[in-house]
């Protein structure tokens, strides 16, 4: 593709009461006109000629107050498109909207305080889809499946909290929202919103800077969707949460019919030598992040979401397809604006790309750069394959013990046999499952289809106990905390709402599991030993203990800042285990030069959650039930 240079001008529409300025970039188009619609019905219009500047920007100033009107661009008198820089739109992305952003701010939004979370050094990320969270009748929410419904307070299923109150009770720190930008595969009309088949995760981007209208209580009003999303963000902030947005700058839902391709054919997308769309995403096309104006589009969009919506972080879909040069520029730019921003992504693509392998943003390229990647090595070690019946460590497979140990230390270069992809543990997003692939409850059922429910629950407890005691950033998906199932369907991106909506009755049904899960989070938050950020401290404080018959058992200690240790035992065998106390004393002597002769030890975490049981100093061995984690405090 020819080098068309770059403009630093602000693109899109810029509204004031006196005039509205429109700018769109296309050096190869000679004739671009603006279609101005008076009403949301798009039935009354005027057409204005835009002026092409030397930098390839087509500009138009229209005097007067045009707030509440809509517009499109008309290319060469033939093709109508929306503005790629739209900040809002008519219903179903049918036209771009002219708005005054001051009208979109809920009362107090611009100066509301974003609390410094006491556990910010190690976030606990909670992944959730807006519609999933409250679409079910048993959510107790009035605005089901909507931005506003997400943050309604005082909701419940019987005596059990739901929605926002549930999140506060659970104890997570960061709420990661699946796509809330405008996507194309859901009908935004109110009458169709809760139709069972009117569903999608949202990885079908249409307008990157416009909120999705179906989540608004009035999708025909371009101000409403913004105001309600800002309300959601402000409410989460006021309740002590950080907010992370899912961004999908790797492809467009439409390819040859996208507004970007119509403006600049072959520029915004990677193309093969024979002129076809490169498909590194598996969706039919991929964005060419190496192009200067593509990079500008992405960075402008991210800055807009930070400054206008005050979000706290981004999760990058298929980040591997962003060239590492752009990734570094993005991270530096955003951290200059918001130093504590949380940036992470998927270090892979979804197919064969024309982007050379050495330019991809893959595991290891993030070292010491201040952003994180999903740790699929740790994930696979914990649960085996994603959608099949092959087991991992938490299903009794000893093959993965070494890899799980690597995940436990945050995938740093811990020693000669545990070499990871991170320089710092916070570069690792530790997870067992996410919206993609089988949710972990269904995975356990697939590995053990005949196992009794009590043991399936026990395996889930075991899996999350390993995850939530590991160094790094833990990540869970909505419903993990009460054994959510998706009926064994691996990818429910367009499955019916009846499959995807959270069934809040599961919280009541699995309340003992939920309380255990909540205890895991509390234990992690209350004990800084599980949140070590310095790799040197991990090497010095965290030591693995080997003992006889430890084939699928992991035992390690973490030296506390003050006197004592935390002892963690993960019994990954389908039989009970016993740890000799003298072996522990010998281990403390060899690793920490600790000369103690007896073991004064309390149970912190047992089968049912947090405990406070003191073992007698003359105890000879410690009992660990099959497929379980026990955590002890050695005084």
C-alpha positions as CSV (number, residue, x, y, z in Angstrom):
1,X,0.0,0.0,0.0
2,X,1.3,3.5,-0.9
3,X,2.3,5.7,1.9
4,X,-0.4,8.4,2.1
5,X,1.1,10.2,5.1
6,X,-0.7,11.2,8.2
7,X,-2.7,14.0,9.6
8,X,-2.8,15.1,13.2
9,X,-6.1,16.8,12.8
10,X,-9.0,15.8,15.0
11,X,-11.4,13.7,12.8
12,X,-15.1,13.2,13.1
13,X,-17.7,15.8,14.1
14,X,-16.9,18.7,16.4
15,X,-20.1,20.4,17.7
16,X,-20.6,23.9,19.1
17,X,-23.7,25.9,19.3
18,X,-22.4,28.2,16.6
19,X,-21.2,25.6,14.1
20,X,-20.3,21.9,13.5
21,X,-17.1,20.9,11.9
22,X,-16.8,17.6,10.0
23,X,-13.6,16.0,9.0
24,X,-12.9,12.6,7.3
25,X,-9.6,11.4,5.9
26,X,-9.4,9.9,2.4
27,X,-6.5,11.1,0.2
28,X,-7.7,8.8,-2.7
29,X,-11.3,10.1,-2.8
30,X,-11.9,13.3,-4.7
31,X,-15.6,13.8,-4.0
32,X,-17.0,13.3,-0.5
33,X,-20.2,15.0,0.5
34,X,-22.1,15.3,3.8
35,X,-25.7,14.2,4.1
36,X,-27.4,16.0,6.9
37,X,-30.6,14.6,8.3
38,X,-32.9,16.7,10.4
39,X,-34.6,13.9,12.3
40,X,-33.8,10.4,13.6
41,X,-36.2,9.0,11.1
42,X,-33.6,10.0,8.4
43,X,-36.4,11.2,6.1
44,X,-35.4,14.9,5.6
45,X,-32.0,15.6,4.4
46,X,-29.6,18.2,2.8
47,X,-26.4,17.4,0.9
48,X,-23.2,19.6,1.3
49,X,-20.0,19.4,-0.6
50,X,-16.9,18.9,1.5
51,X,-13.5,20.5,0.7
52,X,-10.5,18.3,0.2
53,X,-7.3,19.6,1.9
54,X,-3.7,18.8,0.9
55,X,-3.4,16.3,3.8
56,X,-6.3,14.2,2.4
57,X,-8.8,15.5,5.0
58,X,-12.2,16.4,3.6
59,X,-13.7,19.2,5.7
60,X,-17.0,21.0,6.1
61,X,-18.2,23.7,8.5
62,X,-21.9,24.2,8.8
63,X,-23.0,27.3,10.6
64,X,-25.8,27.1,13.2
65,X,-26.9,24.8,16.0
66,X,-27.3,21.3,14.6
67,X,-27.5,19.4,17.9
68,X,-29.7,16.3,17.6
69,X,-29.3,15.9,13.9
70,X,-27.7,13.0,12.0
71,X,-25.3,12.6,9.2
72,X,-23.5,10.3,6.7
73,X,-20.8,10.7,4.2
74,X,-21.5,10.2,0.5
75,X,-18.5,9.0,-1.5
76,X,-18.2,9.8,-5.2
77,X,-22.0,10.4,-5.3
78,X,-22.7,6.6,-4.8
79,X,-21.8,5.1,-1.4
80,X,-23.3,6.2,1.9
81,X,-21.3,5.5,5.0
82,X,-21.3,6.4,8.7
83,X,-18.4,8.3,10.2
84,X,-15.6,5.9,11.6
85,X,-15.1,8.5,14.3
86,X,-18.8,8.6,15.3
87,X,-19.3,9.2,19.0
88,X,-23.0,8.2,18.8
89,X,-25.5,7.1,16.3
90,X,-29.1,6.6,15.2
91,X,-30.6,3.2,16.1
92,X,-28.9,0.2,14.6
93,X,-25.9,2.2,13.4
94,X,-27.9,3.7,10.6
95,X,-26.4,7.2,10.8
96,X,-23.9,9.1,12.8
97,X,-25.2,11.6,15.4
98,X,-24.4,15.2,16.2
99,X,-24.4,15.7,19.9
100,X,-23.1,18.0,22.6
101,X,-21.1,15.7,24.9
102,X,-21.9,18.0,27.8
103,X,-25.4,16.7,27.6
104,X,-24.2,13.1,28.1
105,X,-22.7,13.6,31.6
106,X,-24.8,12.3,34.6
107,X,-24.8,14.7,37.5
108,X,-21.4,14.6,39.2
109,X,-19.8,12.4,36.5
110,X,-16.9,14.7,35.5
111,X,-15.6,15.1,39.1
112,X,-16.7,11.9,40.7
113,X,-13.9,10.3,42.6
114,X,-12.2,7.0,41.5
115,X,-11.1,5.4,44.7
116,X,-7.7,4.0,45.0
117,X,-8.4,0.4,45.6
118,X,-6.4,-1.0,48.5
119,X,-5.7,-4.1,46.5
120,X,-4.7,-2.4,43.3
121,X,-1.2,-3.9,43.3
122,X,-3.0,-7.2,42.5
123,X,-6.4,-6.8,40.8
124,X,-8.9,-9.5,40.8
125,X,-10.7,-9.2,37.4
126,X,-14.3,-10.2,37.0
127,X,-15.4,-10.7,33.4
128,X,-19.0,-10.0,32.6
129,X,-21.3,-9.4,29.6
130,X,-23.8,-6.6,30.2
131,X,-26.9,-8.6,29.0
132,X,-25.9,-11.8,30.7
133,X,-25.6,-10.2,34.0
134,X,-29.2,-9.2,34.5
135,X,-31.3,-10.5,31.6
136,X,-32.9,-13.2,33.7
137,X,-36.1,-12.6,35.5
138,X,-34.6,-14.0,38.7
139,X,-32.0,-11.2,38.7
140,X,-34.6,-9.0,40.4
141,X,-33.6,-6.1,38.2
142,X,-36.0,-3.6,36.6
143,X,-33.9,-2.7,33.6
144,X,-33.0,-6.2,32.7
145,X,-29.9,-6.6,30.4
146,X,-29.3,-2.8,30.3
147,X,-26.5,-0.5,31.4
148,X,-28.8,0.9,34.1
149,X,-29.8,-2.6,35.2
150,X,-26.2,-3.5,35.8
151,X,-25.9,-1.0,38.6
152,X,-29.3,-1.2,40.2
153,X,-28.9,-1.6,44.0
154,X,-30.9,-3.6,46.4
155,X,-31.7,-6.4,44.0
156,X,-32.0,-10.0,45.1
157,X,-33.2,-13.5,44.4
158,X,-35.0,-14.4,47.5
159,X,-32.5,-13.8,50.3
160,X,-29.5,-13.8,48.0
161,X,-28.0,-10.6,46.5
162,X,-27.8,-10.2,42.8
163,X,-26.3,-7.7,40.4
164,X,-24.2,-4.9,41.8
165,X,-24.8,-5.9,45.4
166,X,-23.5,-9.4,44.6
167,X,-20.3,-7.9,43.2
168,X,-19.7,-5.9,46.3
169,X,-20.3,-8.9,48.5
170,X,-18.0,-11.1,46.3
171,X,-14.9,-8.9,46.8
172,X,-13.5,-8.6,43.3
173,X,-11.7,-5.4,42.4
174,X,-12.0,-4.8,38.6
175,X,-15.1,-5.3,36.5
176,X,-14.2,-6.1,32.9
177,X,-17.0,-5.5,30.5
178,X,-17.3,-7.5,27.3
179,X,-17.8,-5.2,24.3
180,X,-19.9,-2.1,25.0
181,X,-19.0,-0.3,21.8
182,X,-21.5,-0.4,18.9
183,X,-21.7,-3.8,17.3
184,X,-23.7,-4.9,14.4
185,X,-25.3,-8.3,15.2
186,X,-28.0,-7.4,17.7
187,X,-31.2,-5.5,16.8
188,X,-31.3,-2.4,19.0
189,X,-35.1,-2.0,18.9
190,X,-36.7,-2.2,22.3
191,X,-39.4,-4.6,21.3
192,X,-36.8,-7.1,20.1
193,X,-34.2,-6.7,22.9
194,X,-35.2,-9.8,24.9
195,X,-36.0,-12.0,22.0
196,X,-34.2,-15.2,22.7
197,X,-32.2,-15.2,19.5
198,X,-31.4,-11.5,19.6
199,X,-28.0,-12.0,21.3
200,X,-24.3,-11.6,20.6
201,X,-21.1,-11.2,22.7
202,X,-20.3,-8.1,20.6
203,X,-17.1,-9.0,18.8
204,X,-18.6,-7.5,15.6
205,X,-17.4,-3.9,15.7
206,X,-19.2,-1.3,13.7
207,X,-18.5,2.1,15.4
208,X,-15.5,2.0,17.8
209,X,-16.4,5.1,19.8
210,X,-20.1,4.7,20.1
211,X,-21.8,2.8,22.9
212,X,-24.0,-0.2,21.9
213,X,-27.6,1.1,21.7
214,X,-29.3,-2.2,22.7
215,X,-28.0,-1.7,26.2
216,X,-29.7,1.7,26.5
217,X,-33.3,2.3,27.7
218,X,-33.9,4.5,24.6
219,X,-31.7,3.3,21.7
220,X,-33.3,6.0,19.4
221,X,-31.8,8.8,21.5
222,X,-28.0,9.2,20.8
223,X,-27.5,11.0,24.1
224,X,-29.2,8.3,26.2
225,X,-26.8,5.4,25.5
226,X,-23.8,7.5,26.4
227,X,-25.3,8.9,29.6
228,X,-26.4,5.5,30.8
229,X,-23.0,3.9,30.1
230,X,-21.4,6.8,32.0
231,X,-23.9,6.2,34.8
232,X,-22.8,2.5,35.0
233,X,-19.1,3.5,35.1
234,X,-19.7,6.2,37.8
235,X,-21.7,3.8,39.9
236,X,-19.0,1.1,39.8
237,X,-16.4,3.7,40.7
238,X,-18.5,4.9,43.6
239,X,-18.7,1.4,44.9
240,X,-14.9,0.9,44.8
241,X,-14.5,-0.9,41.5
242,X,-12.3,-0.2,38.5
243,X,-13.7,-0.6,35.0
244,X,-12.0,-2.3,32.1
245,X,-13.4,-2.2,28.6
246,X,-13.0,-4.9,25.9
247,X,-11.6,-3.4,22.7
248,X,-11.5,-5.1,19.3
249,X,-9.2,-3.2,17.0
250,X,-8.2,-6.3,15.1
251,X,-11.1,-6.5,12.6
252,X,-14.3,-4.9,11.4
253,X,-17.6,-6.8,11.2
254,X,-18.0,-5.7,7.6
255,X,-15.0,-6.1,5.3
256,X,-15.4,-4.7,1.7
257,X,-18.6,-2.9,2.9
258,X,-17.1,-1.3,6.0
259,X,-16.9,2.5,6.2
260,X,-13.1,2.2,6.5
261,X,-12.7,0.2,3.3
262,X,-15.1,2.4,1.4
263,X,-13.0,5.4,2.4
264,X,-9.6,3.9,1.7
265,X,-9.8,0.5,-0.1
266,X,-6.9,-1.7,1.0
267,X,-5.5,0.7,3.5
268,X,-7.2,0.0,6.9
269,X,-7.1,-3.8,6.4
270,X,-4.2,-6.1,5.7
271,X,-4.4,-7.6,2.2
272,X,-2.8,-10.6,0.6
273,X,-0.6,-10.3,-2.5
274,X,-3.5,-11.3,-4.7
275,X,-5.7,-8.5,-3.3
276,X,-7.8,-10.5,-0.8
277,X,-8.4,-9.7,2.8
278,X,-5.9,-11.3,5.2
279,X,-7.8,-13.3,7.8
280,X,-5.6,-13.5,10.9
281,X,-8.7,-13.2,13.1
282,X,-10.9,-16.0,11.6
283,X,-13.6,-13.4,11.0
284,X,-12.8,-12.7,7.3
285,X,-10.5,-9.6,7.7
286,X,-7.9,-8.0,10.0
287,X,-6.9,-4.4,10.7
288,X,-3.5,-3.2,9.5
289,X,-2.1,-1.6,12.6
290,X,1.2,-0.7,11.0
291,X,-0.5,2.0,8.8
292,X,0.0,5.4,10.4
293,X,-3.7,6.4,10.2
294,X,-4.8,3.0,11.5
295,X,-2.5,3.5,14.5
296,X,-4.0,7.0,14.9
297,X,-7.5,5.6,14.8
298,X,-6.8,3.1,17.5
299,X,-4.9,5.6,19.8
300,X,-7.5,8.3,19.3
301,X,-10.2,5.9,20.2
302,X,-8.5,4.7,23.4
303,X,-7.7,8.2,24.5
304,X,-11.4,9.1,23.9
305,X,-12.6,6.3,26.1
306,X,-10.2,7.3,28.9
307,X,-10.9,11.0,28.8
308,X,-14.6,11.0,28.0
309,X,-15.7,7.9,29.9
310,X,-13.0,7.8,32.6
311,X,-12.4,4.1,32.3
312,X,-9.5,2.4,34.1
313,X,-8.2,-0.2,31.6
314,X,-8.5,-2.1,28.4
315,X,-8.5,-5.8,27.4
316,X,-7.3,-6.2,23.8
317,X,-8.9,-8.9,21.8
318,X,-6.5,-10.9,19.7
319,X,-3.7,-8.5,20.7
320,X,-1.2,-10.8,18.9
321,X,-2.3,-9.2,15.6
322,X,-1.3,-5.7,16.7
323,X,2.2,-5.2,15.6
324,X,4.5,-4.8,18.6
325,X,5.6,-1.3,17.5
326,X,2.0,-0.1,17.8
327,X,1.5,-2.0,21.0
328,X,4.4,-0.2,22.6
329,X,3.2,3.1,21.4
330,X,-0.3,2.5,22.7
331,X,1.0,1.4,26.1
332,X,3.3,4.4,26.5
333,X,0.7,6.9,25.3
334,X,-2.0,5.6,27.7
335,X,0.4,5.4,30.7
336,X,1.4,9.0,30.1
337,X,-2.2,9.9,30.4
338,X,-3.2,7.5,33.2
339,X,-0.2,6.0,34.9
340,X,-2.2,3.3,36.8
341,X,-4.1,2.1,33.8
342,X,-4.4,-1.7,33.5
343,X,-3.7,-3.0,29.9
344,X,-3.8,-6.6,29.0
345,X,-4.7,-8.8,26.0
346,X,-4.7,-12.1,24.2
347,X,-1.1,-12.8,22.9
348,X,-2.3,-14.7,19.8
349,X,-4.3,-14.4,16.6
350,X,-7.2,-16.4,15.2
351,X,-5.7,-17.6,11.9
352,X,-3.0,-17.1,9.4
353,X,-2.0,-13.4,9.1
354,X,0.2,-11.4,6.7
355,X,1.8,-9.8,9.7
356,X,5.2,-11.3,10.1
357,X,5.6,-13.5,13.2
358,X,8.4,-11.4,14.6
359,X,6.2,-8.3,14.6
360,X,3.3,-9.9,16.5
361,X,2.5,-9.0,20.1
362,X,3.2,-12.4,21.6
363,X,4.1,-13.8,25.1
364,X,7.4,-12.3,26.1
365,X,7.1,-9.1,24.1
366,X,5.5,-7.4,27.1
367,X,8.5,-7.9,29.4
368,X,9.0,-4.8,31.6
369,X,6.7,-2.7,29.4
370,X,3.9,-2.3,31.9
371,X,1.2,-4.4,30.4
372,X,0.0,-8.0,30.7
373,X,-1.0,-11.1,28.7
374,X,-3.4,-13.9,29.2
375,X,-1.4,-16.9,30.5
376,X,-2.7,-19.8,28.4
377,X,0.2,-22.0,29.6
378,X,-1.0,-21.8,33.2
379,X,-4.6,-22.2,32.0
380,X,-3.8,-25.4,30.0
381,X,-1.8,-26.8,32.9
382,X,-4.7,-26.3,35.3
383,X,-7.5,-27.8,33.2
384,X,-6.1,-29.6,30.2
385,X,-7.5,-28.8,26.7
386,X,-10.2,-26.2,26.3
387,X,-13.1,-28.1,25.0
388,X,-12.2,-31.8,25.1
389,X,-11.9,-34.4,27.8
390,X,-8.2,-34.3,28.3
391,X,-7.4,-33.5,31.9
392,X,-5.1,-31.0,33.6
393,X,-3.5,-30.9,37.0
394,X,-6.8,-30.1,38.7
395,X,-8.3,-33.2,37.3
396,X,-5.5,-35.4,38.5
397,X,-3.0,-35.3,35.6
398,X,0.6,-35.2,37.0
399,X,2.0,-34.3,33.6
400,X,1.3,-30.6,34.3
401,X,2.6,-30.3,37.8
402,X,5.8,-28.5,36.7
403,X,3.8,-26.1,34.5
404,X,1.4,-25.3,37.4
405,X,4.4,-24.5,39.6
406,X,5.5,-22.1,36.9
407,X,2.1,-20.4,37.0
408,X,2.2,-20.2,40.8
409,X,5.4,-18.1,40.7
410,X,3.8,-15.7,38.2
411,X,5.6,-17.2,35.2
412,X,8.8,-15.3,36.0
413,X,12.3,-16.8,35.4
414,X,12.2,-18.5,38.8
415,X,15.0,-21.0,38.4
416,X,16.7,-23.2,35.8
417,X,13.7,-25.5,35.5
418,X,10.9,-22.9,35.8
419,X,11.5,-20.2,33.2
420,X,8.5,-18.1,32.2
421,X,7.5,-15.3,29.8
422,X,7.3,-12.5,32.4
423,X,9.7,-10.2,34.1
424,X,7.1,-9.3,36.8
425,X,4.2,-11.5,38.0
426,X,1.7,-8.7,37.2
427,X,2.4,-9.3,33.5
428,X,0.5,-12.6,33.8
429,X,-3.3,-12.7,33.7
430,X,-4.0,-16.0,35.4
431,X,-7.2,-17.7,34.3
432,X,-8.9,-21.1,34.0
433,X,-11.7,-20.0,31.7
434,X,-13.3,-16.9,30.1
435,X,-16.2,-16.3,27.8
436,X,-14.5,-18.4,25.1
437,X,-14.6,-22.2,25.2
438,X,-16.2,-24.4,27.8
439,X,-16.8,-22.8,31.2
440,X,-14.9,-24.7,33.8
441,X,-18.0,-26.4,35.4
442,X,-18.9,-27.8,31.9
443,X,-15.2,-28.8,31.3
444,X,-15.2,-30.8,34.6
445,X,-18.4,-32.6,33.6
446,X,-16.9,-33.4,30.2
447,X,-13.7,-34.9,31.7
448,X,-15.8,-36.8,34.3
449,X,-19.3,-37.4,32.9
450,X,-20.1,-40.0,35.5
451,X,-18.7,-38.3,38.5
452,X,-21.1,-37.4,41.3
453,X,-22.0,-33.7,41.7
454,X,-20.3,-33.5,45.1
455,X,-16.9,-34.3,43.5
456,X,-17.5,-32.1,40.5
457,X,-18.0,-29.3,43.0
458,X,-14.8,-30.4,44.8
459,X,-12.8,-30.2,41.6
460,X,-14.1,-26.7,40.9
461,X,-13.1,-25.7,44.4
462,X,-9.6,-27.1,43.9
463,X,-9.2,-25.4,40.5
464,X,-10.0,-22.0,41.8
465,X,-8.0,-22.5,45.0
466,X,-4.9,-23.0,42.9
467,X,-5.7,-20.0,40.7
468,X,-6.4,-17.6,43.6
469,X,-3.3,-18.4,45.5
470,X,-0.9,-18.0,42.5
471,X,1.2,-14.9,42.0
472,X,0.0,-12.6,39.2
473,X,-3.4,-11.2,38.3
474,X,-6.3,-13.6,38.8
475,X,-9.2,-13.5,36.3
476,X,-12.6,-15.1,36.7
477,X,-15.7,-15.1,34.5
478,X,-19.2,-14.3,35.6
479,X,-20.9,-17.2,37.3
480,X,-17.8,-19.2,38.2
481,X,-18.5,-18.3,41.8
482,X,-21.7,-20.4,41.9
483,X,-20.9,-23.1,39.3
484,X,-22.5,-21.5,36.2
485,X,-23.1,-23.9,33.3
486,X,-23.7,-23.1,29.6
487,X,-25.2,-26.5,28.9
488,X,-21.9,-27.9,27.6
489,X,-21.7,-25.4,24.7
490,X,-18.2,-24.2,24.1
491,X,-18.7,-20.8,22.5
492,X,-22.0,-19.2,23.2
493,X,-21.3,-16.0,21.3
494,X,-24.7,-16.1,19.5
495,X,-26.5,-18.7,21.5
496,X,-29.9,-17.8,22.9
497,X,-30.3,-15.6,25.9
498,X,-31.7,-18.6,27.8
499,X,-28.2,-20.2,27.5
500,X,-26.2,-17.0,28.3
501,X,-28.2,-15.2,30.9
502,X,-27.0,-15.7,34.5
503,X,-29.3,-18.0,36.4
504,X,-29.2,-16.4,39.9
505,X,-31.0,-19.3,41.5
506,X,-27.6,-21.1,41.2
507,X,-26.3,-18.8,43.9
508,X,-28.9,-20.2,46.3
509,X,-28.4,-23.8,45.1
510,X,-24.6,-23.6,45.4
511,X,-24.3,-21.2,48.3
512,X,-21.7,-23.3,50.1
513,X,-19.5,-23.3,47.0
514,X,-20.1,-19.5,46.7
515,X,-19.0,-18.9,50.3
516,X,-15.9,-20.9,49.7
517,X,-15.1,-18.9,46.5
518,X,-15.7,-15.6,48.4
519,X,-13.4,-16.8,51.2
520,X,-10.6,-17.5,48.6
521,X,-10.9,-13.9,47.4
522,X,-10.9,-12.6,51.0
523,X,-7.8,-14.7,51.9
524,X,-6.0,-13.4,48.8
525,X,-6.8,-9.8,49.5
526,X,-5.9,-10.0,53.2
527,X,-2.5,-11.7,52.7
528,X,0.1,-9.7,50.8
529,X,2.1,-12.9,50.4
530,X,-0.2,-13.9,47.5
531,X,0.3,-10.5,45.9
532,X,4.1,-10.3,45.5
533,X,5.0,-7.9,42.8
534,X,8.8,-8.1,42.9
535,X,10.4,-11.2,41.2
536,X,13.3,-11.0,43.6
537,X,10.9,-11.3,46.5
538,X,9.3,-14.3,44.9
539,X,12.6,-16.0,44.5
540,X,13.6,-15.3,48.1
541,X,10.3,-16.0,49.8
542,X,8.5,-18.7,47.9
543,X,10.0,-22.1,48.0
544,X,8.7,-25.5,46.7
545,X,9.0,-28.5,48.9
546,X,9.5,-32.0,47.5
547,X,8.6,-35.0,49.5
548,X,7.9,-38.7,48.9
549,X,4.7,-39.6,46.9
550,X,4.3,-36.0,45.7
551,X,3.7,-37.0,42.1
552,X,0.7,-34.7,41.8
553,X,0.9,-32.7,45.0
554,X,2.4,-29.2,45.1
555,X,3.6,-27.9,48.4
556,X,5.3,-24.6,49.0
557,X,5.9,-21.9,51.6
558,X,6.0,-18.1,51.4
559,X,8.0,-16.3,54.0
560,X,6.0,-13.6,55.6
561,X,7.3,-10.0,56.0
562,X,7.3,-10.5,59.7
563,X,7.9,-13.8,61.5
564,X,6.5,-17.0,60.1
565,X,5.3,-18.5,56.8
566,X,2.3,-19.4,54.8
567,X,2.2,-23.1,53.8
568,X,0.1,-24.0,50.8
569,X,-0.7,-27.6,49.8
570,X,-2.4,-28.5,46.6
571,X,-3.3,-32.2,46.6
572,X,-4.0,-33.1,43.0
573,X,-4.4,-36.8,43.6
574,X,-7.6,-38.8,43.9
575,X,-6.5,-40.1,47.3
576,X,-5.8,-38.4,50.6
577,X,-2.3,-37.2,51.5
578,X,-0.3,-36.9,54.7
579,X,2.7,-34.5,55.1
580,X,5.2,-35.4,57.8
581,X,5.8,-32.5,60.1
582,X,9.5,-33.3,60.5
583,X,9.8,-33.0,56.7
584,X,8.4,-29.5,57.0
585,X,10.9,-28.6,59.7
586,X,13.8,-30.0,57.7
587,X,12.6,-28.0,54.7
588,X,12.4,-24.7,56.7
589,X,15.9,-25.3,57.9
590,X,17.3,-26.0,54.4
591,X,15.5,-23.2,52.6
592,X,15.3,-20.4,55.2
593,X,17.9,-21.5,57.8
594,X,15.1,-21.7,60.3
595,X,16.2,-23.8,63.4
596,X,12.7,-24.3,64.9
597,X,12.1,-27.7,66.5
598,X,8.4,-27.7,66.7
599,X,5.6,-26.5,64.3
600,X,3.1,-24.0,65.6
601,X,0.5,-24.0,62.8
602,X,-3.0,-22.7,62.2
603,X,-5.3,-23.6,59.3
604,X,-6.2,-20.6,57.2
605,X,-8.2,-22.4,54.4
606,X,-9.7,-25.8,54.4
607,X,-12.4,-27.8,52.5
608,X,-15.2,-25.4,53.4
609,X,-13.2,-22.1,53.2
610,X,-11.6,-19.9,55.9
611,X,-10.8,-21.7,59.1
612,X,-9.0,-21.0,62.4
613,X,-7.9,-24.3,63.7
614,X,-4.7,-24.6,65.7
615,X,-2.6,-27.8,65.4
616,X,-0.9,-29.1,68.5
617,X,2.9,-28.7,68.5
618,X,3.4,-32.4,69.0
619,X,1.5,-33.3,65.7
620,X,3.4,-35.7,63.6
621,X,1.7,-35.3,60.2
622,X,-0.8,-33.1,58.4
623,X,-3.8,-34.6,56.6
624,X,-4.9,-33.2,53.2
625,X,-8.0,-34.7,51.6
626,X,-8.0,-35.7,48.0
627,X,-8.3,-33.0,45.3
628,X,-8.2,-30.1,47.7
629,X,-6.1,-27.2,48.8
630,X,-5.2,-26.4,52.4
631,X,-3.4,-23.2,53.4
632,X,-1.7,-22.9,56.8
633,X,-0.2,-20.1,58.8
634,X,3.1,-21.2,60.4
635,X,3.8,-18.9,63.3
